[in-house]
């Protein structure tokens, strides 16, 4: 159980293009989803927390107009990288938090990630 | 002080040995603790979670939690070369889900 599907796996596109990445929880409902970025040999960097039906909360330094997040349902969140440039090339990973275990918050389950290359 | 700390490694152990990975956290109010494994170029994969003090075993993995000392560890018994990866400790303090920087484990055949 607790499967998170992320699509697409790879994107290669020209500078100035907007790219949409989808994140779906397949077998559970996720009120909260997270978007991360990871550069080679570096740690995960949280970009934003996405709550169903409300605006995403962005981490300091992440441009919300650049990285548009929509969490329209309990199973789907999308990240759109607008007017992408080569410096946006990275590995983008989404995660969804599964149900709580009593009073304890449930774990995050990760999608397979999207490798974005902007030429 | 960083919220979640891990030795970056690399930690090298011979095949068949026990690998011990440690993690300390700063927020005493933290309630939920998680271990993830991340292979190079892949996304993190949940291995175990633990909520209560003591040990929790799952196959070759054992998570240990000591809230008084604010540390959580992961033991991997009978280590295999396929266990070579970066292991991420994550702590949830009820408001934030914080990842450590990860420890790189190398299991030598």
HADDOCK unambig.tbl for C-alpha pairs under 7 A between the chains (distance, minus, plus):
assign (segid A and resid 43 and name CA) (segid B and resid 101 and name CA) 5.52 0.50 0.50
assign (segid A and resid 93 and name CA) (segid B and resid 43 and name CA) 6.83 0.50 0.50
assign (segid A and resid 104 and name CA) (segid B and resid 31 and name CA) 6.73 0.50 0.50
assign (segid A and resid 104 and name CA) (segid B and resid 32 and name CA) 6.32 0.50 0.50
assign (segid A and resid 105 and name CA) (segid B and resid 32 and name CA) 6.68 0.50 0.50
assign (segid A and resid 109 and name CA) (segid B and resid 46 and name CA) 6.74 0.50 0.50
assign (segid A and resid 110 and name CA) (segid B and resid 43 and name CA) 6.66 0.50 0.50
assign (segid A and resid 110 and name CA) (segid B and resid 44 and name CA) 6.32 0.50 0.50
assign (segid A and resid 110 and name CA) (segid B and resid 45 and name CA) 6.70 0.50 0.50
assign (segid A and resid 111 and name CA) (segid B and resid 43 and name CA) 6.90 0.50 0.50
assign (segid A and resid 112 and name CA) (segid B and resid 42 and name CA) 6.73 0.50 0.50
assign (segid A and resid 112 and name CA) (segid B and resid 43 and name CA) 5.39 0.50 0.50
assign (segid A and resid 113 and name CA) (segid B and resid 43 and name CA) 5.96 0.50 0.50
